[in-house]
Amino acid sequence: MTQIAVQLFLAFGVTAFLLLVLRRPALEAGLVDRPCDRKRHGRLVPLIGGICILLGFAAASLPADFGLRDYQGLFAGMTVLLLVGVVDDLVDIEAWAKFAAQVFAALLMTTWSGLVVEDLGQLFGPQVSLELGSLAVPFTVLCVVGLINAINMFDGVDGLAAGTVAAALSWLVLAGAFNGGASWLVLAGLLLASVCAFLIFNMRNPWRRKAACFLGDSGSMMLGFALAWFAVEAAQGEHALLPPVAIAWILALPVLDTLTLMARRILRGRHPFHPDREHLHHIFYRAGFSSGQTVTVLVLTSVLLGGMGVLGTGLGLPEWVLVLLFVPVALIHVLIQARAWRFARLMRRQLRWVRSNLRQ
């Protein structure tokens, strides 16, 4: 236990230290996010979050008292996506190149490391296990690439993507802590510590009015891949800690936001990855929420949704019941996106009413 505590401190400390010392070199090298019409910040911000998180995570993982051979695919995939993301942050590479890197990382996970989604659980009732068979590898690759892009597309407000990843990792680690644990839980905890260190520099708070650094495509893609790895670890194999439907609850918000937006873009005849200002956080902006308030609401929503899946499983709710409960959540999200302007006006009125009552 003492060694794990030291490793957690090392992950947090190394990440925080690197975030401090790499800011100036990043500015000099041009590894920065520049203001534009779609971005609310008004200055150059270093895109070093992914680099610092991976280095802090890797440094803390080396002293692990278990072999890291089984996790070579994890570190290799994270490194590939980080490097491709850094190049994209510097020179804007083509979308197909990023997609190819994402598929390659997913194949490292599935074909090299042998980590695949083989069973979707008892979604249709007890004793009815939905096994994928020959579809396991392509389905896993699709899910991994999808989650990578979901986290990447969710990275639109200071602290939102990293806060959502931290919430998901927290539920996975918590579930493992109460179910005997496994070696991957140590790595998930170390990554969580590194992400928390980044959030201190990225998330707005009373002591920090602007983000000191961003994840960049390198960081968001890398975290999406790592989260996919740990999610599959938690839900598959003989020692699975959670059913797949619980993982769906944990990852619900970024995944639903991405799927809904992509569907709307396709229906409008646009490219599914075409950037716009119709994400869930943009709806909160229109309603009058600040960046900090938006992140707080959405991250807490992720925490609550993840709690539904994890605690529901812990209380013994059948998987098919969790599926039925998930359906209205998904429908509400789709309805909010479909009626974004009306929902924003409704929230704006409610927000004005709350603020007026607070002043009295």
C-alpha positions, 0 to 999 in steps of 0.5 A, spaced: 500 500 500 505 504 501 508 503 494 502 505 491 501 511 495 508 513 493 507 511 485 500 516 486 504 521 488 510 520 483 504 520 477 501 527 480 508 530 482 511 529 475 505 531 471 505 537 475 512 539 474 512 538 467 506 542 466 510 548 469 517 547 466 514 545 459 510 551 458 515 556 455 519 551 450 512 549 447 510 557 446 517 557 443 516 551 439 509 553 436 506 547 440 500 552 442 492 553 441 491 559 437 484 563 438 479 563 432 472 564 431 470 557 434 474 558 441 473 562 447 480 564 449 484 570 447 491 568 447 496 562 445 495 556 450 501 551 450 498 544 448 502 540 453 497 536 457 497 530 453 505 530 453 505 531 461 500 526 463 503 520 459 510 522 461 508 522 469 503 516 468 509 512 465 514 514 470 510 512 476 508 506 472 515 503 472 516 501 479 510 497 479 511 490 483 507 487 477 510 486 470 508 491 465 509 486 459 501 485 458 500 493 458 505 494 452 499 495 447 497 500 452 503 504 452 505 503 445 498 505 443 498 511 447 505 513 445 502 513 437 496 517 438 500 522 442 505 523 437 500 523 431 496 528 435 502 533 437 504 533 429 497 535 428 497 540 433 503 543 430 501 542 422 494 540 422 495 533 418 489 530 414 483 527 418 484 520 415 491 520 418 489 521 425 483 516 423 489 511 421 493 512 427 486 511 432 485 504 428 492 502 429 492 503 436 486 499 437 489 494 433 495 494 438 490 493 443 486 487 440 491 483 436 497 484 440 495 485 447 488 480 446 484 485 449 477 485 446 470 485 447 467 478 447 461 478 451 456 484 451 452 481 457 445 479 459 442 485 455 436 481 454 434 478 460 438 473 465 441 467 462 441 470 455 449 472 454 450 476 448 457 473 445 460 476 439 464 471 436 468 473 430 465 480 431 469 481 437 475 484 434 472 489 429 466 491 434 472 492 439 476 496 434 469 500 432 468 502 440 475 504 441 476 509 435 469 511 437 471 513 444 477 516 442 473 521 438 468 522 443 473 524 448 476 528 443 470 532 440 468 533 448 474 537 449 471 544 448 471 547 454 477 548 460 477 541 464 471 538 460 474 532 457 479 531 462 474 532 468 470 527 464 475 522 463 477 523 471 470 521 473 470 515 469 477 513 471 474 514 478 468 509 478 472 504 475 478 504 480 472 505 485 469 499 483 475 495 483 477 497 490 471 493 492 471 487 488 478 484 489 482 489 485 487 487 479 493 490 476 490 494 471 487 498 477 493 500 479 495 503 472 488 506 472 489 510 479 496 512 476 493 515 470 487 518 474 493 522 479 496 524 472 489 527 470 488 530 476 494 534 476 493 536 469 486 539 471 489 543 476 492 547 471 487 546 466 480 547 470 478 554 471 477 555 479 477 562 483 484 561 483 485 560 476 481 564 471 484 562 465 487 555 463 494 555 463 495 549 458 490 545 454 490 537 452 490 538 445 488 533 440 494 529 442 492 529 449 484 527 448 486 522 443 491 518 448 486 519 454 480 516 450 484 510 448 487 509 455 480 510 458 477 505 452 483 500 455 481 500 462 473 500 460 474 493 457 479 490 462 473 492 467 468 489 463 471 482 460 474 476 462 473 471 468 475 477 473 470 482 470 468 487 475 462 490 471 457 488 466 458 492 459 452 496 461 455 499 467 460 501 462 455 504 458 453 508 464 460 511 465 461 513 458 454 515 457 455 523 456 461 524 451 459 518 447 451 520 447 453 527 445 458 525 439 453 520 436 447 525 437 451 530 433 454 526 428 447 523 426 445 530 426 450 532 421 449 526 417 442 528 416 444 535 414 448 533 409 455 535 412 461 531 414 460 527 421 466 530 424 465 537 421 466 542 427 460 546 429 458 550 435 452 545 437 455 540 442 452 540 449 456 545 452 455 550 447 447 549 449 449 551 456 453 557 453 447 559 450 443 559 456 448 563 460 452 559 464 459 560 464 465 556 462 466 554 469 459 552 471 458 548 464 464 544 466 461 543 473 454 541 471 457 536 465 462 533 470 457 532 475 452 529 470 458 524 468 459 522 475 451 521 477 450 517 470 457 513 472 454 512 479 447 509 476 451 504 473 456 502 478 451 502 484 446 499 480 450 493 479 453 493 486 445 493 488 444 487 484 440 490 479 439 485 473 443 488 467 437 488 462 434 493 468 440 497 467 439 497 459 431 499 460 433 505 465 439 507 460 434 508 454 430 514 457 437 517 459 439 517 451 432 519 449 432 525 453 439 527 451 437 526 443 431 531 445 435 536 448 440 536 442 434 536 437 431 542 441 437 545 443 435 553 442 428 551 446 432 548 451 437 553 452 431 559 453 428 554 458 435 554 462 436 561 461 429 563 464 431 558 470 438 561 471 435 568 471 430 566 476 435 563 481 440 569 480 434 574 482 432 570 488 439 569 490 440 577 490 434 578 494 
